[in-house]
């Protein structure tokens, strides 16, 4: 299985800047903003545990094993939610699926904040994880399907921007609440409860948003699809894109009923394996050891708990700034070289964390060196690796199995995420921070080799053109 050279066929529609009017661009920005509140919730609900754990540990007497269980329970739910969300979006539509996720986000966050004990907290975080996993599949799919090809990378990456913005918001809320009410019991409950507000905004906003035109065509709702395209494209471009989508939908009229049986085709199998590999690559960098346990790492390196909470906000700021860089770079360089460069940077940063933790005893010096290495790591992870991951996953799967393909790849992503989150506290307690991060270095080297060998280049092509390229290999 090699890297497919995806080339646009002669019939491929060449998208350009004149495919959008000023009015359609404005409406498209509004649609993207509302939908990416799902990304904001994804980021907040995964990031809030970073600081909340310090106070859960105090109030609930958590052991390292229990810490891993509380953290990974959301990720286990996310793995299942990715599969359910993908199939739900194929059956009910992308917009309807996001509305269901908004209700689940609201219910899960509220229930977690009221959990009476560890068992209830684990169960409710699993429920919340269903929404997180579903959002990780449905929102990028929705954004990719409403976007013109020349802006697809940047629009889909806005979801990644909202994810890291949600994490920054969580880190800032944690620091503010801890600094103000740190001596009180149960402040972690308020940290978690804040997430109900963007959940309400997502639900109310999506009520007025359109369905994906590509999903509408897949359900033979041609008039509705053309109506949506007319709102988010210039008139001539809407008609042209509609005919292209319809042509491919007709070609796939029999294939789309196959489901998992479609994997019998070698080119479909290749897409699934590449998608799964991309999901694994995004996680084995060790990013979520920092996003979930960064405060604890900084505290053990030499900062006190409160200073670690405040210092960890810098990680959130850098993540947001780096994602802006990623949005810019997606319009300038290809997906594949961007991913490879990012993996080189993340792996090098992990080497530094491992070396510094081995050379220095816990102190202010070590804590500052580790924080600087985290900042460097997140610059490459959030500026290069993460944006490309979600864009590629939203691009490579054909329309008729996009929900299933995205769900499967993202399911594996969340399984790996959950395994790392569960094992990390016990691993650090057993072998130390230095050895733990050297393990991530080894996985990063394998990830870079996979990216260089198998990840395709999809930049600048329509979704239909990408599929045609895979069929030809």
C-alpha positions in Angstrom: 0.0 0.0 0.0 1.7 3.2 -1.1 0.9 6.8 -1.3 -1.8 7.4 -4.0 -1.0 10.1 -6.4 -4.4 11.8 -6.4 -4.8 13.9 -9.6 -7.9 15.7 -10.7 -9.7 14.1 -13.6 -10.5 16.2 -16.6 -14.1 16.5 -15.6 -13.3 17.8 -12.1 -14.8 21.2 -11.3 -12.0 23.7 -10.8 -13.1 25.8 -7.8 -11.9 29.4 -7.6 -12.4 32.5 -5.6 -15.3 33.7 -7.9 -17.3 30.6 -6.8 -18.6 32.7 -3.9 -20.4 36.0 -3.8 -20.0 38.5 -0.8 -23.4 37.4 0.5 -22.7 33.7 0.2 -19.3 34.2 2.0 -21.0 36.0 4.8 -23.6 33.2 5.2 -20.9 30.5 5.0 -19.0 32.2 7.8 -22.1 32.2 10.0 -22.8 28.5 9.3 -19.1 27.6 10.1 -19.2 29.7 13.3 -22.3 28.0 14.7 -21.2 24.5 13.8 -17.8 24.9 15.4 -19.4 25.5 18.8 -19.3 21.7 18.7 -15.5 22.0 18.5 -15.5 24.5 21.4 -17.3 22.0 23.5 -15.0 19.2 22.4 -12.1 21.3 23.6 -13.6 22.5 26.9 -14.9 19.1 28.0 -11.5 17.4 27.3 -9.4 20.3 28.6 -11.2 21.0 31.9 -10.0 17.8 33.5 -6.4 19.2 33.3 -7.0 21.5 36.3 -10.1 19.9 37.8 -8.2 16.7 38.6 -6.1 18.6 41.3 -9.3 19.3 43.2 -11.1 16.0 42.4 -8.0 14.2 43.9 -8.4 16.3 47.1 -12.2 16.0 47.4 -12.6 12.4 46.2 -9.3 10.9 47.3 -8.3 9.7 43.8 -5.4 7.3 43.4 -3.3 7.3 40.1 -5.5 4.5 38.9 -8.7 6.4 39.7 -7.3 9.5 38.0 -6.7 7.5 34.8 -10.2 6.0 35.0 -11.9 9.4 35.5 -10.0 11.0 32.6 -10.3 8.1 30.2 -14.0 7.4 30.9 -14.8 10.4 28.7 -12.5 9.1 26.0 -14.1 5.7 26.1 -17.4 7.4 25.5 -15.9 9.4 22.7 -14.7 6.3 20.9 -18.3 4.9 20.9 -19.7 8.4 20.2 -17.5 8.6 17.1 -19.0 5.4 15.6 -22.6 6.4 16.6 -22.2 9.9 15.4 -20.9 8.9 12.0 -23.7 6.4 11.4 -26.3 8.9 12.8 -25.1 11.6 10.5 -25.4 9.3 7.5 -28.9 8.2 8.5 -30.4 11.4 9.9 -28.2 14.2 8.3 -25.3 16.2 9.6 -27.4 19.0 11.0 -29.8 16.8 12.9 -26.9 14.9 14.4 -25.3 18.1 15.6 -28.6 19.1 17.3 -28.7 15.7 19.1 -25.1 16.2 20.2 -25.9 19.7 21.6 -28.5 18.1 23.9 -26.0 15.4 25.0 -23.3 18.0 25.7 -25.7 19.9 27.9 -27.0 16.9 29.8 -23.5 15.3 30.2 -21.9 18.5 31.6 -24.7 19.2 34.0 -24.7 15.6 35.2 -20.9 15.5 35.7 -21.0 18.7 37.8 -23.6 17.1 40.1 -22.0 13.7 40.4 -22.1 12.5 44.0 -19.2 10.0 43.8 -16.5 8.5 41.6 -18.7 5.9 40.1 -21.3 8.4 39.0 -18.6 10.8 37.8 -17.1 8.1 35.6 -20.6 7.1 34.2 -21.6 10.7 33.4 -18.2 11.5 31.8 -18.8 8.5 29.6 -22.1 10.1 28.6 -20.4 13.4 27.9 -17.8 11.5 25.9 -20.5 10.3 23.5 -21.1 13.9 22.5 -17.4 14.7 22.3 -16.7 11.8 20.0 -19.8 12.5 17.9 -18.7 16.1 17.4 -15.2 15.0 16.4 -16.8 13.2 13.4 -19.9 15.1 12.5 -18.6 18.7 12.7 -15.6 18.3 10.3 -17.8 16.3 7.9 -20.4 19.0 7.9 -17.9 21.7 7.4 -16.1 19.8 4.6 -19.4 19.3 2.7 -20.5 22.9 2.8 -17.1 24.3 1.9 -15.8 25.2 -1.6 -12.7 23.2 -2.4 -10.4 26.2 -2.4 -11.4 27.1 1.1 -12.2 23.7 2.6 -8.9 23.3 4.4 -9.2 26.6 6.2 -12.9 26.2 7.0 -12.5 22.7 8.4 -9.5 23.9 10.4 -11.6 26.5 12.1 -13.1 23.6 14.0 -9.5 22.8 15.3 -9.2 26.5 16.2 -12.4 26.2 18.3 -11.2 23.0 19.9 -8.0 24.6 21.2 -10.0 27.8 22.1 -12.2 25.5 24.2 -9.1 24.1 25.9 -7.8 27.5 26.5 -11.1 28.6 27.9 -11.1 25.5 30.2 -7.5 26.3 31.4 -8.4 30.0 32.0 -11.7 29.1 33.9 -9.8 26.6 36.0 -7.1 29.1 36.9 -9.7 31.8 37.7 -11.9 29.6 39.9 -8.9 28.0 41.7 -7.4 31.4 42.4 -10.7 32.8 43.7 -12.2 29.9 45.5 -9.3 27.4 45.7 -9.8 26.7 49.4 -13.4 25.6 49.0 -14.6 22.1 48.4 -16.2 21.1 45.1 -14.8 23.9 42.9 -14.2 21.3 40.2 -18.0 21.1 39.8 -18.1 24.7 38.7 -15.2 24.2 36.4 -17.2 21.5 34.6 -20.6 23.2 34.8 -19.5 26.2 32.6 -19.8 23.9 29.5 -23.6 24.0 29.6 -23.5 27.6 28.2 -21.9 26.9 24.8 -24.0 23.7 24.6 -27.1 25.9 24.7 -25.6 28.2 22.0 -24.8 25.3 19.7 -28.3 23.8 20.0 -30.1 27.1 19.4 -27.8 28.1 16.6 -28.1 24.9 14.6 -31.9 25.1 14.5 -31.5 27.8 11.9 -28.6 26.3 10.0 -29.0 24.4 6.7 -28.4 20.7 6.0 -25.3 19.5 4.1 -26.1 19.7 0.4 -24.1 16.6 -0.3 -26.1 14.6 2.2 -29.3 16.0 0.7 -28.3 14.8 -2.7 -27.4 11.3 -1.3 -31.1 11.2 -0.1 -32.4 12.4 -3.6 -33.5 15.7 -2.1 -32.2 17.6 -5.1 -34.3 20.7 -4.8 -33.3 21.2 -1.1 -29.6 20.6 -2.0 -29.7 23.2 -4.8 -31.4 25.7 -2.4 -28.6 25.3 0.2 -25.9 25.6 -2.5 -27.5 28.8 -3.8 -27.0 30.3 -0.3 -23.4 29.4 0.1 -22.1 29.7 -3.5 -22.4 32.2 -6.3 -25.4 31.3 -8.6 -23.3 29.8 -11.5 -21.0 27.9 -9.1 -24.0 26.5 -7.2 -25.4 24.9 -10.4 -22.1 23.6 -11.5 -21.3 22.0 -8.1 -24.8 20.6 -7.9 -24.4 18.8 -11.2 -21.0 17.4 -10.1 -22.4 16.1 -6.8 -25.4 14.6 -8.6 -23.2 12.9 -11.2 -21.1 11.1 -8.5 -24.2 10.3 -6.4 -25.7 8.5 -9.5 -22.4 6.6 -10.0 -22.5 5.4 -6.4 -26.3 4.6 -6.3 -25.5 0.8 -5.9 -22.3 1.2 -3.9 -23.8 3.2 -1.1 -26.0 0.3 0.0 -23.0 -1.9 0.7 -21.9 -0.5 4.1 -19.0 -2.6 5.5 -19.2 -4.8 2.4 -17.7 -1.9 0.5 -14.3 -2.8 2.1 -14.2 -5.7 -0.4 -12.9 -3.1 -2.9 -9.1 -2.7 -2.5 -9.3 1.1 -3.1 -11.9 1.5 -0.3 -9.8 -0.7 2.0 -6.8 1.5 1.4 -8.7 4.6 2.3 -10.0 3.0 5.6 -6.5 1.9 6.5 -5.0 5.3 5.7 -7.7 7.0 7.7 -7.2 4.8 10.7 -3.4 5.4 10.5 -3.9 9.1 10.4 -6.0 8.9 13.6 -3.4 6.9 15.4 -0.6 9.2 14.3 -2.4 12.2 15.8 -2.6 10.6 19.2 0.7 8.8 19.6 2.6 12.1 19.6 1.5 12.2 23.3 -0.4 15.5 22.9 -3.1 14.5 25.3 -0.7 13.6 28.1 0.0 17.4 28.0 -3.6 18.5 27.4 -5.0 16.3 30.2 -2.1 16.2 32.7 -0.1 19.3 31.9 -0.9 20.9 35.2 0.2 17.8 37.1 3.4 17.5 35.1 4.3 21.1 35.8 3.4 20.7 39.5 5.6 17.6 39.8 8.4 19.4 37.9 8.7 22.1 40.5 5.7 24.5 40.4 3.1 24.5 43.2 -0.4 23.4 42.3 -1.8 27.0 41.9 1.3 28.2 39.9 1.0 25.1 37.7 -2.6 26.0 36.9 -1.7 29.5 35.9 1.4 28.4 33.9 -0.8 25.9 32.1 -2.8 28.7 30.6 0.2 29.5 28.5 -0.2 26.1 26.8 -3.7 27.0 25.8 -2.6 30.4 24.5 0.1 28.8 22.4 -2.3 26.2 21.1 -4.7 28.9 19.8 -1.9 31.0 18.3 -0.4 27.9 16.6 -3.8 26.9 15.1 -4.0 30.4 13.5 -0.6 29.5 11.9 -2.0 26.2 10.8 -5.0 27.8 9.1 -2.6 30.1 7.2 -0.2 27.2 6.2 -3.0 25.0 4.9 -3.6 27.5 2.2 0.2 27.7 1.4 1.6 24.2 1.6 0.4 20.6 1.1 -1.3 18.4 3.7 1.4 15.7 3.6 4.6 17.9 4.1 2.8 19.8 6.8 2.0 16.6 8.7 5.6 15.3 8.3 7.2 18.6 9.5 4.8 18.7 12.5 5.8 15.2 13.5 9.5 16.1 13.4 8.8 19.0 15.6 6.7 17.2 18.2 9.1 14.3 18.5 12.1 16.6 19.0 10.2 18.5 21.7 9.4 15.2 23.5 13.1 14.4 23.5 13.8 17.7 25.3 11.1 16.9 28.0 12.6 13.5 28.5 16.2 14.8 28.8 15.4 17.8 31.1 13.4 15.5 33.4 16.4 13.2 33.6 19.1 15.8 34.0 17.4 18.1 36.6 15.7 17.5 40.0 12.3 19.0 40.5 12.8 22.8 40.9 11.7 26.1 39.4 14.4 25.6 36.7 13.1 22.2 35.6 9.5 23.4 35.7 10.4 26.3 33.4 12.4 24.1 31.0 9.5 21.6 30.8 7.0 24.4 30.2 9.2 25.8 27.4 9.4 22.3 25.8 5.6 21.9 26.1 5.2 25.3 24.4 7.5 24.1 21.5 5.6 20.8 21.3 2.2 22.5 21.1 3.4 24.9 18.5 4.1 21.9 16.2 1.2 19.8 17.3 -1.5 22.4 17.0 0.1 24.4 14.2 0.8 21.4 11.9 -0.3 17.9 13.1 -3.8 18.4 14.5 -5.2 20.7 11.7 -4.0 18.4 9.0 -5.4 15.3 10.8 -9.0 16.6 10.9 -8.9 18.1 7.4 -7.5 14.8 5.9 -10.1 12.7 7.7 -12.9 14.9 6.4 -11.6 14.7 2.8 -10.5 11.2 2.0 -13.7 9.2 2.5 -16.3 9.0 -0.3 -19.6 10.6 0.3 -21.5 7.3 0.5 -19.4 6.0 3.4 -18.1 9.3 4.8 -19.9 9.0 8.1 -18.9 5.3 8.5 -15.3 6.0 7.5 -14.9 9.1 9.7 -16.6 7.3 12.5 -14.3 4.3 12.2 -11.1 6.3 12.0 -12.1 8.6 14.8 -13.2 5.6 16.9 -9.6 4.2 16.7 -8.3 7.7 17.4 -10.3 7.9 20.6 -9.4 4.4 21.7 -5.7 5.3 21.4 -6.4 8.6 23.2 -8.2 6.8 26.0 -5.5 4.1 26.4 -2.8 6.8 26.7 -4.9 8.9 29.2 -5.7 5.8 31.3 -2.1 4.6 31.4 -0.3 7.9 31.8 -0.7 8.5 35.6 0.3 4.9 36.5 3.1 5.0 34.0 4.6 8.2 35.5 4.2 6.8 39.0 6.0 3.6 37.9 8.8 4.7 35.6 8.9 8.5 35.9 8.2 11.4 33.6 11.5 11.1 31.6 11.0 7.4 30.6 7.4 8.0 29.9 8.1 10.7 27.4 10.9 8.7 25.7 8.2 6.1 25.0 6.3 8.8 23.2 9.5 9.6 21.2 9.6 6.0 19.9 6.0 6.2 18.9 6.6 9.5 17.2 9.3 8.0 15.0 6.9 5.3 13.8 4.2 7.9 13.2 6.6 10.0 11.0 7.5 6.9 8.9 3.8 6.1 8.3 3.1 9.7 7.2 6.0 9.8 4.8 5.0 6.4 3.3 1.2 6.4 3.1 -0.5 9.8 3.6 -1.8 11.2 0.3 -1.8 14.8 -0.9 -5.4 16.2 -1.2 -4.9 19.9 -1.2 -6.8 21.9 -3.9 -9.1 19.1 -5.1 -12.8 18.7 -4.8 -14.1 15.9 -2.6 -15.3 14.1 -5.8 -11.9 14.5 -7.4 -10.2 13.0 -4.4 -12.4 10.0 -4.6 -11.8 9.6 -8.3 -8.1 9.7 -7.7 -8.3 6.8 -5.2 -10.4 4.8 -7.6 -7.7 5.1 -10.3 -4.8 3.9 -8.1 
